[in-house]
Amino acid sequence: MSNLLSALGDTAFVLHAEGQFASLELLEQSKTPEDAITRLSTRIAGLQGDAREEWNRCSERTLDIGIQAGNEPHQVRYRLPASVLALVANIGADVVLTVYGLSADQP
């Protein structure tokens, strides 16, 4: 997995890595999920050699969009156009939406 992590080092940093598991986060936060997924999917699609082989050997490939919920605004919509979903499909990944609720100490 070291070749894959090294190849993505200019785009993402490792939050956690253990054995054959790694969790990464983009170095630069995006304003929209569409932008984040596009940037990471395009980068992964361009992997070559050992890094690409390691990506292909992953048993699970998940792009997880984390959203911190709050009291306001009442609703926010994020669109993932077909072209972005095609990029994700091209790299053999899934998209997961994780919504984080307010902590008990948050107003």
Beta strands, then each sheet from edge to edge (+ up, - down):
strand 1: 12-18
strand 2: 21-26
strand 3: 62-68
strand 4: 94-100
sheet 1: 1+ 2-
sheet 2: 3+ 4+
end
